């Protein structure tokens, strides 16, 4: 059995109707997800605000919130790399190192950026145990610095 040419338009209309209904259902589901995510975001913002308040009440400073720093302080202030250097990223990282190791004046935002190797180096410098998982190293350093 061959297809009738006259039967195509109603079939196309029916397909279009089905597609429109599916799109409408998808749009409704997307709106529902967006509303749900918006309320989750609002709840997380409320919790973050409460935690920030508690931390400030306890005397902690939150540098990232108190005074936002420029995104790449080391890149502009540090040594200018010579033209076609392939080590651009690692140079930027090594330029930030002295700030992290420049004595005991370290805050939580700096400690949180340290790799396990750098945490170990900081602990060794303070003649502290440098064995364990990164979280343990971080906790040991935070305790040593009285943060």
Secondary structure, DSSP 8 states (H G I E B T S, - for coil): ----GGGHHHHHHHHHHHHHHHHHHHHHHHHHHHHHHHHHHHHHHHHHHHHHHHHHHTT---HHHHS---TTHHHHHS----TT-TTHHHHHHHHHHHHHHSSS---HHHHHH--HHHHHHHHHHTT----S-HHHHHHHHHHHHT-
